[in-house]
């Protein structure tokens, strides 16, 4: 699978996805920054203009969401609060299938961390 996310500033995206998120940087062209996350390729594609969507465009499964949230917070990531969801003080929502936390990349794309439980 190859995942895609838009960006109006590839240099800013490159710094965020490598230095903050910790993805493996593969290459940058005038058209995209390419990263690897496990076996998935992420192409952050250059766009002239776009409006970020209000829903999650990329997400990662994590073994320990509290540790992952704390680590990203330590790197300056701010997690999102949604009025319609009962999130705890770490801004984590607990569902029957796991726990989820959301944040934005520098372009406003909504990203998530999910710790799956059970099943």
Beta strands, then each sheet from edge to edge (+ up, - down):
strand 1: 2-7
strand 2: 24-28
strand 3: 32-37
strand 4: 40-46
strand 5: 56-61
strand 6: 93-95
strand 7: 98-104
strand 8: 110-116
sheet 1: 1+ 4+ 3- 2+
sheet 2: 5+ 8+ 7- 6+
end
